[in-house]
């Protein structure tokens, strides 16, 4: 049954059921429906990084949307990947684009969009939308 997860779909997945530390590594598994356009949406309201100047924490809601081609991102690897930014000093615009670049590199999707809604700091909220289209 090619529509269901097979044993070979697990080949190369080293983090699922294992690692629990921040890691800048995205793992994937095969898309069994590459002939169909469908959207995958992943969200978290627990993303954190640091201000590159002050070192103060910045908090954001992240929304990742993509239309897969041949690969799908494994969610635990995504969680550990996002966790790896917790001690990273970076501007909001840079981190949203870095996440998009890494997802595109790992997935080669038909479409991918990262929306990062950062919490108010100094009276200003920043939302960054970065998008890739094949």
N, CA, C and O atoms as a Tinker XYZ file with bonds, in Angstrom:
   536  protein
     1  N      0.838000   -1.180000    0.000000    73     2
     2  CA     0.000000    0.000000    0.000000    64     1     3
     3  C      0.878000    1.236000    0.000000    63     2     4     5
     4  O      1.404000    1.639000    1.038000    81     3
     5  N      1.031000    1.825000   -1.157000    73     3     6
     6  CA     1.943000    2.961000   -1.274000    64     5     7
     7  C      1.437000    4.234000   -0.617000    63     6     8     9
     8  O      2.214000    5.172000   -0.436000    81     7
     9  N      0.163000    4.299000   -0.255000    73     7    10
    10  CA    -0.367000    5.498000    0.382000    64     9    11
    11  C     -0.087000    5.552000    1.878000    63    10    12    13
    12  O     -0.313000    6.583000    2.512000    81    11
    13  N      0.397000    4.467000    2.443000    73    11    14
    14  CA     0.665000    4.424000    3.866000    64    13    15
    15  C      2.163000    4.432000    4.115000    63    14    16    17
    16  O      2.952000    4.158000    3.211000    81    15
    17  N      2.546000    4.743000    5.331000    73    15    18
    18  CA     3.960000    4.792000    5.686000    64    17    19
    19  C      4.542000    3.387000    5.661000    63    18    20    21
    20  O      4.027000    2.471000    6.301000    81    19
    21  N      5.631000    3.238000    4.904000    73    19    22
    22  CA     6.320000    1.954000    4.827000    64    21    23
    23  C      7.628000    2.006000    5.593000    63    22    24    25
    24  O      8.079000    3.076000    6.001000    81    23
    25  N      8.226000    0.853000    5.782000    73    23    26
    26  CA     9.486000    0.788000    6.532000    64    25    27
    27  C     10.583000    1.625000    5.883000    63    26    28    29
    28  O     11.401000    2.215000    6.588000    81    27
    29  N     10.614000    1.686000    4.563000    73    27    30
    30  CA    11.662000    2.465000    3.903000    64    29    31
    31  C     11.463000    3.967000    4.093000    63    30    32    33
    32  O     12.405000    4.740000    3.922000    81    31
    33  N     10.229000    4.395000    4.451000    73    31    34
    34  CA     9.989000    5.812000    4.730000    64    33    35
    35  C     10.779000    6.267000    5.948000    63    34    36    37
    36  O     11.064000    7.456000    6.097000    81    35
    37  N     11.128000    5.341000    6.808000    73    35    38
    38  CA    11.853000    5.659000    8.033000    64    37    39
    39  C     13.364000    5.697000    7.826000    63    38    40    41
    40  O     14.101000    6.130000    8.711000    81    39
    41  N     13.824000    5.247000    6.667000    73    39    42
    42  CA    15.257000    5.276000    6.363000    64    41    43
    43  C     15.767000    6.709000    6.450000    63    42    44    45
    44  O     15.181000    7.620000    5.864000    81    43
    45  N     16.836000    6.903000    7.165000    73    43    46
    46  CA    17.440000    8.221000    7.268000    64    45    47
    47  C     16.881000    9.079000    8.387000    63    46    48    49
    48  O     17.413000   10.158000    8.648000    81    47
    49  N     15.823000    8.636000    9.058000    73    47    50
    50  CA    15.278000    9.394000   10.187000    64    49    51
    51  C     16.009000    8.961000   11.453000    63    50    52    53
    52  O     15.737000    7.894000   12.005000    81    51
    53  N     16.929000    9.787000   11.902000    73    51    54
    54  CA    17.757000    9.433000   13.062000    64    53    55
    55  C     17.301000   10.110000   14.341000    63    54    56    57
    56  O     17.696000    9.693000   15.431000    81    55
    57  N     16.480000   11.140000   14.234000    73    55    58
    58  CA    16.088000   11.917000   15.405000    64    57    59
    59  C     14.784000   11.438000   16.037000    63    58    60    61
    60  O     14.609000   11.554000   17.250000    81    59
    61  N     13.876000   10.907000   15.238000    73    59    62
    62  CA    12.584000   10.453000   15.727000    64    61    63
    63  C     12.784000    9.328000   16.732000    63    62    64    65
    64  O     13.376000    8.295000   16.417000    81    63
    65  N     12.284000    9.541000   17.942000    73    63    66
    66  CA    12.447000    8.538000   18.991000    64    65    67
    67  C     13.801000    8.585000   19.669000    63    66    68    69
    68  O     14.131000    7.693000   20.450000    81    67
    69  N     14.600000    9.623000   19.380000    73    67    70
    70  CA    15.943000    9.682000   19.941000    64    69    71
    71  C     16.296000   11.042000   20.504000    63    70    72    73
    72  O     15.803000   11.418000   21.568000    81    71
    73  N     17.136000   11.779000   19.815000    73    71    74
    74  CA    17.700000   13.053000   20.267000    64    73    75
    75  C     16.687000   13.994000   20.910000    63    74    76    77
    76  O     15.547000   14.108000   20.460000    81    75
    77  N     17.126000   14.662000   21.966000    73    75    78
    78  CA    16.271000   15.664000   22.606000    64    77    79
    79  C     17.073000   16.915000   22.937000    63    78    80    81
    80  O     16.859000   17.530000   23.981000    81    79
    81  N     17.979000   17.288000   22.069000    73    79    82
    82  CA    18.750000   18.513000   22.260000    64    81    83
    83  C     18.646000   19.345000   20.983000    63    82    84    85
    84  O     18.352000   18.816000   19.911000    81    83
    85  N     18.890000   20.651000   21.104000    73    83    86
    86  CA    18.810000   21.505000   19.915000    64    85    87
    87  C     19.789000   21.031000   18.845000    63    86    88    89
    88  O     20.939000   20.706000   19.140000    81    87
    89  N     19.324000   20.998000   17.614000    73    87    90
    90  CA    20.152000   20.496000   16.520000    64    89    91
    91  C     19.724000   21.153000   15.225000    63    90    92    93
    92  O     18.541000   21.128000   14.887000    81    91
    93  N     20.637000   21.730000   14.504000    73    91    94
    94  CA    20.332000   22.420000   13.249000    64    93    95
    95  C     20.391000   21.409000   12.098000    63    94    96    97
    96  O     21.270000   21.464000   11.237000    81    95
    97  N     19.422000   20.481000   12.116000    73    95    98
    98  CA    19.358000   19.422000   11.108000    64    97    99
    99  C     17.892000   19.134000   10.817000    63    98   100   101
   100  O     17.124000   18.842000   11.733000    81    99
   101  N     17.502000   19.212000    9.556000    73    99   102
   102  CA    16.136000   18.902000    9.153000    64   101   103
   103  C     16.124000   17.556000    8.445000    63   102   104   105
   104  O     16.852000   17.344000    7.476000    81   103
   105  N     15.295000   16.657000    8.937000    73   103   106
   106  CA    15.165000   15.346000    8.306000    64   105   107
   107  C     13.850000   15.287000    7.540000    63   106   108   109
   108  O     12.894000   15.990000    7.865000    81   107
   109  N     13.818000   14.440000    6.522000    73   107   110
   110  CA    12.651000   14.332000    5.656000    64   109   111
   111  C     12.287000   12.869000    5.442000    63   110   112   113
   112  O     13.075000   11.961000    5.704000    81   111
   113  N     11.067000   12.674000    4.957000    73   111   114
   114  CA    10.637000   11.348000    4.513000    64   113   115
   115  C      9.901000   11.526000    3.189000    63   114   116   117
   116  O      9.482000   12.637000    2.863000    81   115
   117  N      9.736000   10.447000    2.422000    73   115   118
   118  CA     9.156000   10.563000    1.079000    64   117   119
   119  C      7.680000   10.973000    1.089000    63   118   120   121
   120  O      6.905000   10.558000    1.950000    81   119
   121  N      7.323000   11.795000    0.110000    73   119   122
   122  CA     5.937000   12.171000   -0.140000    64   121   123
   123  C      5.312000   11.099000   -1.023000    63   122   124   125
   124  O      5.787000   10.864000   -2.134000    81   123
   125  N      4.274000   10.457000   -0.556000    73   123   126
   126  CA     3.610000    9.417000   -1.338000    64   125   127
   127  C      2.589000    9.976000   -2.323000    63   126   128   129
   128  O      1.959000    9.219000   -3.062000    81   127
   129  N      2.423000   11.301000   -2.336000    73   127   130
   130  CA     1.438000   11.921000   -3.230000    64   129   131
   131  C      2.059000   13.084000   -4.010000    63   130   132   133
   132  O      1.517000   14.189000   -3.995000    81   131
   133  N      3.189000   12.850000   -4.692000    73   131   134
   134  CA     3.857000   13.954000   -5.391000    64   133   135
   135  C      3.086000   14.466000   -6.607000    63   134   136   137
   136  O      3.405000   15.525000   -7.148000    81   135
   137  N      2.070000   13.710000   -7.034000    73   135   138
   138  CA     1.266000   14.124000   -8.181000    64   137   139
   139  C      0.167000   15.111000   -7.787000    63   138   140   141
   140  O     -0.549000   15.625000   -8.646000    81   139
   141  N      0.037000   15.373000   -6.488000    73   139   142
   142  CA    -1.036000   16.218000   -5.988000    64   141   143
   143  C     -0.453000   17.419000   -5.250000    63   142   144   145
   144  O      0.497000   17.281000   -4.480000    81   143
   145  N     -1.026000   18.595000   -5.488000    73   143   146
   146  CA    -0.671000   19.760000   -4.686000    64   145   147
   147  C     -1.515000   19.738000   -3.414000    63   146   148   149
   148  O     -2.744000   19.730000   -3.477000    81   147
   149  N     -0.855000   19.728000   -2.275000    73   147   150
   150  CA    -1.539000   19.877000   -1.001000    64   149   151
   151  C     -0.635000   20.658000   -0.078000    63   150   152   153
   152  O      0.586000   20.639000   -0.231000    81   151
   153  N     -1.225000   21.339000    0.873000    73   151   154
   154  CA    -0.488000   22.249000    1.746000    64   153   155
   155  C     -0.305000   21.621000    3.118000    63   154   156   157
   156  O     -1.245000   21.087000    3.707000    81   155
   157  N      0.927000   21.697000    3.614000    73   155   158
   158  CA     1.253000   21.269000    4.968000    64   157   159
   159  C      1.490000   22.538000    5.784000    63   158   160   161
   160  O      2.254000   23.408000    5.366000    81   159
   161  N      0.846000   22.650000    6.938000    73   159   162
   162  CA     1.004000   23.815000    7.804000    64   161   163
   163  C      1.489000   23.356000    9.169000    63   162   164   165
   164  O      0.897000   22.474000    9.791000    81   163
   165  N      2.573000   23.966000    9.622000    73   163   166
   166  CA     3.148000   23.680000   10.936000    64   165   167
   167  C      3.206000   24.988000   11.710000    63   166   168   169
   168  O      3.648000   26.002000   11.170000    81   167
   169  N      2.770000   24.985000   12.959000    73   167   170
   170  CA     2.762000   26.213000   13.752000    64   169   171
   171  C      3.337000   25.974000   15.138000    63   170   172   173
   172  O      3.271000   24.870000   15.678000    81   171
   173  N      3.894000   27.019000   15.690000    73   171   174
   174  CA     4.321000   27.020000   17.081000    64   173   175
   175  C      4.228000   28.438000   17.611000    63   174   176   177
   176  O      4.450000   29.405000   16.882000    81   175
   177  N      3.901000   28.547000   18.873000    73   175   178
   178  CA     3.926000   29.870000   19.501000    64   177   179
   179  C      5.032000   29.922000   20.544000    63   178   180   181
   180  O      5.010000   30.756000   21.449000    81   179
   181  N      6.007000   29.014000   20.406000    73   179   182
   182  CA     7.088000   28.914000   21.380000    64   181   183
   183  C      8.474000   29.180000   20.785000    63   182   184   185
   184  O      9.479000   28.770000   21.365000    81   183
   185  N      8.541000   29.859000   19.638000    73   183   186
   186  CA     9.846000   30.139000   19.034000    64   185   187
   187  C     10.542000   31.266000   19.793000    63   186   188   189
   188  O      9.930000   32.285000   20.115000    81   187
   189  N     11.814000   31.069000   20.070000    73   187   190
   190  CA    12.609000   32.126000   20.705000    64   189   191
   191  C     13.978000   32.221000   20.050000    63   190   192   193
   192  O     14.551000   31.233000   19.591000    81   191
   193  N     14.473000   33.442000   20.027000    73   191   194
   194  CA    15.848000   33.735000   19.636000    64   193   195
   195  C     16.263000   34.935000   20.485000    63   194   196   197
   196  O     15.506000   35.374000   21.351000    81   195
   197  N     17.442000   35.459000   20.245000    73   195   198
   198  CA    17.939000   36.575000   21.048000    64   197   199
   199  C     18.167000   37.808000   20.190000    63   198   200   201
   200  O     18.481000   37.700000   19.005000    81   199
   201  N     18.008000   38.978000   20.792000    73   199   202
   202  CA    18.388000   40.220000   20.125000    64   201   203
   203  C     19.905000   40.186000   19.942000    63   202   204   205
   204  O     20.631000   39.921000   20.900000    81   203
   205  N     20.398000   40.450000   18.728000    73   203   206
   206  CA    21.838000   40.358000   18.497000    64   205   207
   207  C     22.651000   41.430000   19.229000    63   206   208   209
   208  O     23.859000   41.274000   19.404000    81   207
   209  N     22.010000   42.500000   19.650000    73   207   210
   210  CA    22.715000   43.591000   20.338000    64   209   211
   211  C     22.634000   43.458000   21.858000    63   210   212   213
   212  O     23.650000   43.538000   22.550000    81   211
   213  N     21.410000   43.254000   22.375000    73   211   214
   214  CA    21.222000   43.259000   23.830000    64   213   215
   215  C     21.247000   41.871000   24.453000    63   214   216   217
   216  O     21.459000   41.734000   25.658000    81   215
   217  N     21.031000   40.840000   23.641000    73   215   218
   218  CA    20.954000   39.483000   24.174000    64   217   219
   219  C     19.629000   39.160000   24.833000    63   218   220   221
   220  O     19.458000   38.071000   25.381000    81   219
   221  N     18.676000   40.105000   24.787000    73   219   222
   222  CA    17.357000   39.862000   25.368000    64   221   223
   223  C     16.578000   38.882000   24.488000    63   222   224   225
   224  O     16.748000   38.871000   23.269000    81   223
   225  N     15.725000   38.062000   25.105000    73   223   226
   226  CA    14.966000   37.090000   24.311000    64   225   227
   227  C     13.874000   37.746000   23.483000    63   226   228   229
   228  O     13.234000   38.705000   23.913000    81   227
   229  N     13.679000   37.214000   22.300000    73   227   230
   230  CA    12.583000   37.601000   21.424000    64   229   231
   231  C     11.696000   36.376000   21.242000    63   230   232   233
   232  O     12.195000   35.271000   21.029000    81   231
   233  N     10.384000   36.570000   21.327000    73   231   234
   234  CA     9.421000   35.483000   21.241000    64   233   235
   235  C      8.567000   35.658000   19.992000    63   234   236   237
   236  O      8.197000   36.775000   19.631000    81   235
   237  N      8.261000   34.545000   19.339000    73   235   238
   238  CA     7.472000   34.637000   18.113000    64   237   239
   239  C      6.555000   33.440000   17.946000    63   238   240   241
   240  O      6.809000   32.345000   18.448000    81   239
   241  N      5.473000   33.701000   17.215000    73   239   242
   242  CA     4.630000   32.638000   16.694000    64   241   243
   243  C      5.133000   32.376000   15.279000    63   242   244   245
   244  O      5.243000   33.302000   14.475000    81   243
   245  N      5.436000   31.130000   14.979000    73   243   246
   246  CA     5.889000   30.771000   13.630000    64   245   247
   247  C      4.814000   29.951000   12.941000    63   246   248   249
   248  O      4.168000   29.096000   13.548000    81   247
   249  N      4.641000   30.230000   11.666000    73   247   250
   250  CA     3.763000   29.434000   10.820000    64   249   251
   251  C      4.556000   29.073000    9.578000    63   250   252   253
   252  O      5.029000   29.947000    8.852000    81   251
   253  N      4.694000   27.793000    9.345000    73   251   254
   254  CA     5.398000   27.290000    8.170000    64   253   255
   255  C      4.360000   26.585000    7.303000    63   254   256   257
   256  O      3.675000   25.666000    7.752000    81   255
   257  N      4.259000   27.028000    6.067000    73   255   258
   258  CA     3.340000   26.413000    5.113000    64   257   259
   259  C      4.149000   25.991000    3.894000    63   258   260   261
   260  O      4.983000   26.752000    3.403000    81   259
   261  N      3.903000   24.783000    3.408000    73   259   262
   262  CA     4.585000   24.395000    2.181000    64   261   263
   263  C      3.750000   23.398000    1.387000    63   262   264   265
   264  O      2.913000   22.681000    1.934000    81   263
   265  N      4.002000   23.375000    0.084000    73   263   266
   266  CA     3.438000   22.387000   -0.812000    64   265   267
   267  C      4.593000   21.461000   -1.164000    63   266   268   269
   268  O      5.519000   21.858000   -1.872000    81   267
   269  N      4.537000   20.218000   -0.668000    73   267   270
   270  CA     5.666000   19.318000   -0.896000    64   269   271
   271  C      5.771000   18.870000   -2.347000    63   270   272   273
   272  O      4.792000   18.855000   -3.093000    81   271
   273  N      6.978000   18.510000   -2.714000    73   271   274
   274  CA     7.210000   17.857000   -4.002000    64   273   275
   275  C      7.516000   16.398000   -3.691000    63   274   276   277
   276  O      6.597000   15.582000   -3.624000    81   275
   277  N      8.767000   16.058000   -3.502000    73   275   278
   278  CA     9.154000   14.664000   -3.232000    64   277   279
   279  C      9.388000   14.364000   -1.752000    63   278   280   281
   280  O      9.434000   13.198000   -1.360000    81   279
   281  N      9.540000   15.418000   -0.915000    73   279   282
   282  CA     9.899000   15.213000    0.489000    64   281   283
   283  C      8.972000   15.973000    1.428000    63   282   284   285
   284  O      8.388000   16.997000    1.075000    81   283
   285  N      8.858000   15.429000    2.644000    73   283   286
   286  CA     8.086000   16.042000    3.720000    64   285   287
   287  C      9.012000   16.174000    4.920000    63   286   288   289
   288  O      9.811000   15.275000    5.182000    81   287
   289  N      8.919000   17.279000    5.653000    73   287   290
   290  CA     9.785000   17.473000    6.814000    64   289   291
   291  C      9.236000   16.658000    7.989000    63   290   292   293
   292  O      8.030000   16.626000    8.231000    81   291
   293  N     10.135000   16.013000    8.701000    73   291   294
   294  CA     9.765000   15.246000    9.896000    64   293   295
   295  C      9.646000   16.229000   11.047000    63   294   296   297
   296  O     10.566000   17.011000   11.282000    81   295
   297  N      8.537000   16.207000   11.768000    73   295   298
   298  CA     8.217000   17.267000   12.727000    64   297   299
   299  C      9.139000   17.322000   13.942000    63   298   300   301
   300  O      9.400000   18.412000   14.451000    81   299
   301  N      9.642000   16.185000   14.425000    73   299   302
   302  CA    10.549000   16.267000   15.573000    64   301   303
   303  C     11.855000   16.945000   15.171000    63   302   304   305
   304  O     12.406000   17.732000   15.940000    81   303
   305  N     12.348000   16.647000   13.981000    73   303   306
   306  CA    13.579000   17.315000   13.541000    64   305   307
   307  C     13.348000   18.816000   13.405000    63   306   308   309
   308  O     14.244000   19.614000   13.683000    81   307
   309  N     12.137000   19.204000   12.973000    73   307   310
   310  CA    11.809000   20.629000   12.887000    64   309   311
   311  C     11.799000   21.257000   14.278000    63   310   312   313
   312  O     12.302000   22.365000   14.458000    81   311
   313  N     11.234000   20.564000   15.254000    73   311   314
   314  CA    11.193000   21.072000   16.630000    64   313   315
   315  C     12.609000   21.300000   17.163000    63   314   316   317
   316  O     12.889000   22.348000   17.745000    81   315
   317  N     13.499000   20.329000   16.968000    73   315   318
   318  CA    14.874000   20.457000   17.443000    64   317   319
   319  C     15.619000   21.541000   16.671000    63   318   320   321
   320  O     16.449000   22.253000   17.237000    81   319
   321  N     15.322000   21.663000   15.388000    73   319   322
   322  CA    15.917000   22.706000   14.549000    64   321   323
   323  C     15.517000   24.091000   15.063000    63   322   324   325
   324  O     16.372000   24.960000   15.237000    81   323
   325  N     14.228000   24.295000   15.304000    73   323   326
   326  CA    13.760000   25.597000   15.796000    64   325   327
   327  C     14.328000   25.892000   17.185000    63   326   328   329
   328  O     14.650000   27.039000   17.495000    81   327
   329  N     14.449000   24.873000   18.007000    73   327   330
   330  CA    15.022000   25.009000   19.346000    64   329   331
   331  C     16.466000   25.507000   19.265000    63   330   332   333
   332  O     16.937000   26.183000   20.180000    81   331
   333  N     17.168000   25.181000   18.184000    73   331   334
   334  CA    18.580000   25.566000   18.044000    64   333   335
   335  C     18.763000   27.078000   17.926000    63   334   336   337
   336  O     19.879000   27.578000   18.072000    81   335
   337  N     17.685000   27.807000   17.665000    73   335   338
   338  CA    17.764000   29.269000   17.572000    64   337   339
   339  C     17.639000   29.952000   18.935000    63   338   340   341
   340  O     17.832000   31.163000   19.035000    81   339
   341  N     17.321000   29.198000   19.972000    73   339   342
   342  CA    17.047000   29.777000   21.287000    64   341   343
   343  C     18.189000   30.648000   21.803000    63   342   344   345
   344  O     17.933000   31.649000   22.472000    81   343
   345  N     19.426000   30.301000   21.517000    73   343   346
   346  CA    20.579000   31.076000   21.982000    64   345   347
   347  C     21.255000   31.840000   20.845000    63   346   348   349
   348  O     22.389000   32.299000   20.987000    81   347
   349  N     20.568000   31.972000   19.733000    73   347   350
   350  CA    21.109000   32.639000   18.540000    64   349   351
   351  C     20.733000   34.114000   18.543000    63   350   352   353
   352  O     19.554000   34.453000   18.639000    81   351
   353  N     21.711000   34.978000   18.442000    73   351   354
   354  CA    21.461000   36.409000   18.321000    64   353   355
   355  C     21.256000   36.762000   16.864000    63   354   356   357
   356  O     22.189000   36.677000   16.066000    81   355
   357  N     20.042000   37.157000   16.507000    73   355   358
   358  CA    19.738000   37.439000   15.107000    64   357   359
   359  C     18.540000   38.386000   14.988000    63   358   360   361
   360  O     17.645000   38.387000   15.833000    81   359
   361  N     18.544000   39.182000   13.933000    73   359   362
   362  CA    17.407000   40.048000   13.659000    64   361   363
   363  C     16.230000   39.209000   13.150000    63   362   364   365
   364  O     16.429000   38.152000   12.551000    81   363
   365  N     15.020000   39.681000   13.390000    73   363   366
   366  CA    13.807000   38.953000   13.011000    64   365   367
   367  C     13.772000   38.631000   11.518000    63   366   368   369
   368  O     13.431000   37.520000   11.112000    81   367
   369  N     14.131000   39.625000   10.716000    73   367   370
   370  CA    14.095000   39.446000    9.260000    64   369   371
   371  C     15.076000   38.362000    8.817000    63   370   372   373
   372  O     14.784000   37.586000    7.907000    81   371
   373  N     16.224000   38.314000    9.460000    73   371   374
   374  CA    17.243000   37.323000    9.085000    64   373   375
   375  C     16.826000   35.917000    9.465000    63   374   376   377
   376  O     16.999000   34.983000    8.683000    81   375
   377  N     16.277000   35.759000   10.665000    73   375   378
   378  CA    15.941000   34.411000   11.120000    64   377   379
   379  C     14.799000   33.820000   10.287000    63   378   380   381
   380  O     14.833000   32.630000    9.972000    81   379
   381  N     13.806000   34.604000    9.929000    73   379   382
   382  CA    12.706000   34.095000    9.105000    64   381   383
   383  C     13.224000   33.618000    7.751000    63   382   384   385
   384  O     12.808000   32.571000    7.255000    81   383
   385  N     14.129000   34.388000    7.157000    73   383   386
   386  CA    14.693000   34.001000    5.866000    64   385   387
   387  C     15.647000   32.823000    5.980000    63   386   388   389
   388  O     15.718000   32.004000    5.064000    81   387
   389  N     16.382000   32.719000    7.081000    73   387   390
   390  CA    17.285000   31.574000    7.285000    64   389   391
   391  C     16.478000   30.285000    7.415000    63   390   392   393
   392  O     16.854000   29.256000    6.854000    81   391
   393  N     15.369000   30.337000    8.154000    73   391   394
   394  CA    14.512000   29.164000    8.295000    64   393   395
   395  C     13.947000   28.761000    6.937000    63   394   396   397
   396  O     13.939000   27.579000    6.590000    81   395
   397  N     13.477000   29.739000    6.171000    73   395   398
   398  CA    12.969000   29.453000    4.833000    64   397   399
   399  C     14.051000   28.813000    3.970000    63   398   400   401
   400  O     13.796000   27.805000    3.311000    81   399
   401  N     15.247000   29.380000    3.962000    73   399   402
   402  CA    16.339000   28.835000    3.147000    64   401   403
   403  C     16.642000   27.388000    3.520000    63   402   404   405
   404  O     16.840000   26.548000    2.643000    81   403
   405  N     16.678000   27.097000    4.813000    73   403   406
   406  CA    16.983000   25.727000    5.249000    64   405   407
   407  C     15.871000   24.750000    4.873000    63   406   408   409
   408  O     16.147000   23.611000    4.494000    81   407
   409  N     14.618000   25.189000    4.976000    73   407   410
   410  CA    13.505000   24.330000    4.570000    64   409   411
   411  C     13.539000   24.058000    3.070000    63   410   412   413
   412  O     13.334000   22.924000    2.637000    81   411
   413  N     13.796000   25.086000    2.285000    73   411   414
   414  CA    13.869000   24.915000    0.826000    64   413   415
   415  C     15.011000   23.966000    0.469000    63   414   416   417
   416  O     14.858000   23.104000   -0.396000    81   415
   417  N     16.138000   24.124000    1.125000    73   415   418
   418  CA    17.282000   23.246000    0.863000    64   417   419
   419  C     16.955000   21.785000    1.199000    63   418   420   421
   420  O     17.316000   20.881000    0.446000    81   419
   421  N     16.282000   21.557000    2.313000    73   419   422
   422  CA    15.966000   20.198000    2.744000    64   421   423
   423  C     14.836000   19.563000    1.935000    63   422   424   425
   424  O     14.860000   18.360000    1.675000    81   423
   425  N     13.839000   20.371000    1.533000    73   423   426
   426  CA    12.622000   19.833000    0.940000    64   425   427
   427  C     12.500000   19.974000   -0.574000    63   426   428   429
   428  O     11.839000   19.159000   -1.216000    81   427
   429  N     13.122000   20.986000   -1.147000    73   427   430
   430  CA    12.866000   21.342000   -2.554000    64   429   431
   431  C     11.358000   21.381000   -2.817000    63   430   432   433
   432  O     10.876000   20.702000   -3.725000    81   431
   433  N     10.610000   22.161000   -2.040000    73   431   434
   434  CA     9.148000   22.169000   -2.172000    64   433   435
   435  C      8.688000   22.961000   -3.394000    63   434   436   437
   436  O      9.469000   23.691000   -4.005000    81   435
   437  N      7.446000   22.810000   -3.729000    73   435   438
   438  CA     6.861000   23.610000   -4.804000    64   437   439
   439  C      6.638000   25.040000   -4.328000    63   438   440   441
   440  O      6.767000   25.996000   -5.092000    81   439
   441  N      6.298000   25.162000   -3.043000    73   439   442
   442  CA     6.060000   26.462000   -2.438000    64   441   443
   443  C      6.378000   26.328000   -0.959000    63   442   444   445
   444  O      6.129000   25.284000   -0.356000    81   443
   445  N      6.927000   27.385000   -0.377000    73   443   446
   446  CA     7.175000   27.389000    1.065000    64   445   447
   447  C      7.072000   28.829000    1.561000    63   446   448   449
   448  O      7.574000   29.760000    0.930000    81   447
   449  N      6.414000   28.987000    2.700000    73   447   450
   450  CA     6.252000   30.312000    3.287000    64   449   451
   451  C      6.464000   30.205000    4.793000    63   450   452   453
   452  O      5.899000   29.333000    5.453000    81   451
   453  N      7.282000   31.098000    5.318000    73   451   454
   454  CA     7.513000   31.191000    6.754000    64   453   455
   455  C      6.984000   32.539000    7.215000    63   454   456   457
   456  O      7.394000   33.583000    6.708000    81   455
   457  N      6.072000   32.512000    8.178000    73   455   458
   458  CA     5.553000   33.728000    8.779000    64   457   459
   459  C      5.981000   33.734000   10.243000    63   458   460   461
   460  O      5.667000   32.812000   10.995000    81   459
   461  N      6.695000   34.777000   10.635000    73   459   462
   462  CA     7.171000   34.917000   12.005000    64   461   463
   463  C      6.547000   36.176000   12.596000    63   462   464   465
   464  O      6.855000   37.291000   12.175000    81   463
   465  N      5.664000   35.982000   13.578000    73   463   466
   466  CA     5.014000   37.099000   14.258000    64   465   467
   467  C      5.689000   37.285000   15.611000    63   466   468   469
   468  O      5.417000   36.552000   16.562000    81   467
   469  N      6.574000   38.275000   15.681000    73   467   470
   470  CA     7.317000   38.519000   16.914000    64   469   471
   471  C      6.491000   39.370000   17.876000    63   470   472   473
   472  O      5.756000   40.266000   17.464000    81   471
   473  N      6.629000   39.071000   19.155000    73   471   474
   474  CA     5.906000   39.785000   20.197000    64   473   475
   475  C      6.376000   41.241000   20.265000    63   474   476   477
   476  O      7.480000   41.580000   19.839000    81   475
   477  N      5.516000   42.072000   20.805000    73   475   478
   478  CA     5.818000   43.491000   20.951000    64   477   479
   479  C      7.050000   43.668000   21.833000    63   478   480   481
   480  O      7.163000   43.075000   22.906000    81   479
   481  N      7.961000   44.493000   21.353000    73   479   482
   482  CA     9.144000   44.865000   22.135000    64   481   483
   483  C      9.399000   46.322000   21.852000    63   482   484   485
   484  O      9.510000   46.713000   20.690000    81   483
   485  N      9.494000   47.140000   22.885000    73   483   486
   486  CA     9.694000   48.574000   22.698000    64   485   487
   487  C      8.528000   49.232000   22.000000    63   486   488   489
   488  O      8.692000   50.259000   21.342000    81   487
   489  N      7.335000   48.641000   22.140000    73   487   490
   490  CA     6.139000   49.226000   21.548000    64   489   491
   491  C      5.887000   48.847000   20.109000    63   490   492   493
   492  O      4.913000   49.312000   19.517000    81   491
   493  N      6.747000   48.007000   19.517000    73   491   494
   494  CA     6.589000   47.636000   18.107000    64   493   495
   495  C      6.586000   46.118000   17.960000    63   494   496   497
   496  O      7.452000   45.423000   18.490000    81   495
   497  N      5.606000   45.631000   17.238000    73   495   498
   498  CA     5.566000   44.211000   16.872000    64   497   499
   499  C      6.052000   44.089000   15.434000    63   498   500   501
   500  O      5.748000   44.938000   14.596000    81   499
   501  N      6.798000   43.043000   15.154000    73   499   502
   502  CA     7.317000   42.822000   13.798000    64   501   503
   503  C      6.814000   41.476000   13.305000    63   502   504   505
   504  O      6.923000   40.465000   13.999000    81   503
   505  N      6.266000   41.476000   12.107000    73   503   506
   506  CA     5.886000   40.234000   11.429000    64   505   507
   507  C      6.677000   40.159000   10.135000    63   506   508   509
   508  O      6.702000   41.105000    9.347000    81   507
   509  N      7.318000   39.026000    9.930000    73   507   510
   510  CA     8.107000   38.804000    8.721000    64   509   511
   511  C      7.494000   37.632000    7.962000    63   510   512   513
   512  O      7.260000   36.567000    8.535000    81   511
   513  N      7.238000   37.832000    6.675000    73   511   514
   514  CA     6.759000   36.770000    5.798000    64   513   515
   515  C      7.796000   36.576000    4.704000    63   514   516   517
   516  O      8.066000   37.483000    3.918000    81   515
   517  N      8.366000   35.394000    4.665000    73   515   518
   518  CA     9.345000   35.055000    3.631000    64   517   519
   519  C      8.780000   33.902000    2.812000    63   518   520   521
   520  O      8.279000   32.926000    3.370000    81   519
   521  N      8.860000   34.015000    1.489000    73   519   522
   522  CA     8.208000   33.028000    0.626000    64   521   523
   523  C      9.127000   32.588000   -0.507000    63   522   524   525
   524  O      9.920000   33.367000   -1.036000    81   523
   525  N      8.993000   31.316000   -0.857000    73   523   526
   526  CA     9.726000   30.716000   -1.970000    64   525   527
   527  C      8.708000   30.024000   -2.885000    63   526   528   529
   528  O      7.789000   29.352000   -2.418000    81   527
   529  N      8.892000   30.201000   -4.187000    73   527   530
   530  CA     8.085000   29.473000   -5.174000    64   529   531
   531  C      9.015000   28.842000   -6.187000    63   530   532   533
   532  O      9.942000   29.483000   -6.681000    81   531
   533  N      8.760000   27.585000   -6.491000    73   531   534
   534  CA     9.563000   26.860000   -7.474000    64   533   535
   535  C      9.242000   27.369000   -8.855000    63   534   536
   536  O      9.811000   26.891000   -9.836000    81   535
